[in-house]
Amino acid sequence: MRNVSEENQPEDQQPSGIDRAARLAAYLRAAGTNIGRDDTGAMPALRPRRSPSSAGGRPTIMVVAFEGWNDAGGAATSAVRGLSQTFDAELLERLEDENYYDYQFTRPKIRKTGTGSQRELIWPSTKFYRAVPPSGEFELLLVQGVEPSFRWQAFTADLLTRAAEQHVSGVILVGALLADVPHSRPIPASFSSEDEHLQDILEIDEPTYEGPTGIVGVLAHTAFHAGIPAVSLWAAVPHYVGQAPSPKAQLALMRQLEDLLGLTLDVDEVAEDAEAWERGVDDLAQDDDEIADYVKRLEEATDTTSLPEASGEAIAQEFERYLRRRKPPEP
């Protein structure tokens, strides 16, 4: 898990969720491409295909999160799991290649099955789920797994090839990092992309981070250089309460995914957990003068900047979420 100094978090205001979803969908339909291997079979590349709109379907977005270095507080994997639960996603397959994992570092687990005496062995893996929202611009391929220990280039090519089999048109990489931010203020969560076209149409920044990276960073970079539209989404988790769970950071990520994908997610329970989490940290801080003083300094530093949540754009985004939740489901 990274400190805030290791990953740039742009604070620019962004267009509304409904507009961003429509813009992204139009861009992916116009691209008319999906992922495949090049002629050598070594690296992912783009293959021409019929545009999803010409086939009458919706573009498929792959949303990815991995446990480990890129998942402070478990926020990223919890956010993708929230997508899966909202839309009752179907498990398609597991990637369990032992060449990717160090089992002394990421150990398999054994557990009972049901109420009997039978037991099952669960190996570290990457799982692929298909989610079909009843409305909206996109279908979803949700990818959750454990960051691999070995052969990252082969793993990346393997993952993107499997995405090609599901006709993926674009990728969202979700991560969370440890940062010098107060728990009592809105959690920063923002998008970036190396793709200049996506920067323009979504009004997001390019990443500026330089240094060691995790599998999420490798996937984002590889996708971009393979010509695959890719966006990264990162949330900043207060480093002094960086252990899992971190429901407030999870909620921030899910809100951003709602806006980018133009969807309504089931966040009521997460929102309640986030409020309880914040109250719990408040109580802990009150019992420790040193932590209380540190949090106060972080709050003062945060309050001197223009909070996106206090902007007119953020108010508009919240109103759009309200309208989506009031909209009756399609028959």
Secondary structure, DSSP 8 states (H G I E B T S, - for coil): --BGGGS---------HHHHHHHHHHHHHHH-EEEEE-TTSSSEEEEE---TTTTT---EEEEEEEESTTBGGGHHHHHHHHHHHHTT-EEEEEE--GGG--TTTS--EEEE-TTSS-EEEE---EEEEEE--SSSS-EEEEEEEE--SS-HHHHHHHHHHHHHHTTEEEEEEEEEEEES--TTS---EEEE-S-HHHHHHHT-B-----S---HHHHHHHHHHHTT--EEEEEEEEEGGG-SS--HHHHHHHHHHHHHHHT-----HHHHHHHHHHHHHHHHHHHT-HHHHHHHHHHHHHHHTS--GGGSHHHHHHHHHHHHHHHS----
